[in-house]
Amino acid sequence: MPLSLMPMILYSPAKINIGLRVTEKRGDGFHNLQSVMFPVGLCDLIEIMKEEGLDGKISLTRSGIPAGIPADRDLCFLAFERYTAINPLPPVHLHLHKQIPVGAGLGGGSSNASTTLKGLNMLAEDPLPEEKLRQLAESLGSDCPFFLSRGAMMMEGRGEILAPVDLNLGRMYLVLLHPGIHISTAEAYGQISPARPEKHLGTLIRQPPGKWKGLVKNDFEIPAFQKYPELKEMKEGLYNAGAVYASMSGSGSSLYGFFRKPPALPGELDRLVIWRGDAGASLTGF
């Protein structure tokens, strides 16, 4: 099989937010944020290949967790349209296998968009420069620029201001839970009253994880826990199981805990685990 027709398999990782502060409402309708974005080992899989004789410019198929939207509104499809509008490609077949829950605060759709952009750029005879790729990612969603980077990032603005951050995680073990609750990001933002925190998250995050509890906060937890008390119980359950730090990710509904060793979770929590493993491995795996 010619190289141009061989499929390219890409890992599209989820993220968690370590702290998430909504500092102000912007004039463009978005919000300014402070958050540390952290990649985790849970991934979607994206296969991309040039396909001769394909009717139209892109064929998109999907499997795994249902996306809940038509294929032509999928962020992979939109990423292809944005990319080829400025850098044409031959027809492409793309297959997305979803393992990251939808509406869970894990950035699956944003990751899919940016991973698709990176894959298309690898196929192009004349690849776009990094800055142009970043602009395309930013146009697709606030979290998308992060997924073009590697490792943990301090994120500010609406998501476009990124800087590497060195986390003192040592040999931490990460457990990620999802209770099957879908939370609308737009609805979640409607419940938030923006406020600038007393201390910048970048200062707080320099402390070891054992000191984050009560200091490194996710503003979305208050409204989410009021509407879904079981989420608060899950967080308390992680602490009871020995987590040194536990939090909701993004606007929810996923929760995670950092542990010093693999925990023995009670059955009701263990059934909700969607990923567990060495936290530090996530920083170098993608």
Secondary structure, DSSP 8 states (H G I E B T S, - for coil): --GGGS-EEEEEEEEEEEEEEEEEE-TTS-EEEEEEEEEEEEEEEEEEEE-TT-SSSEEEEEEES--SS-GGGSHHHHHHHHHHHHS----EEEEEEE-S-TTSSS-HHHHHHHHHHHHHHHH-SS---HHHHHHHHHHH-TTGGGGGS-S-EEEEETTTEEEE-----TT-EEEEE--S----HHHHHTT------SS-HHHHTTS-GGGTTTTS-BTTHHHHHHH-HHHHHHHHHHHHTT-SEEEE-TTSS-EEEEESS-----HHHHTTEEEEEETGGGGT--
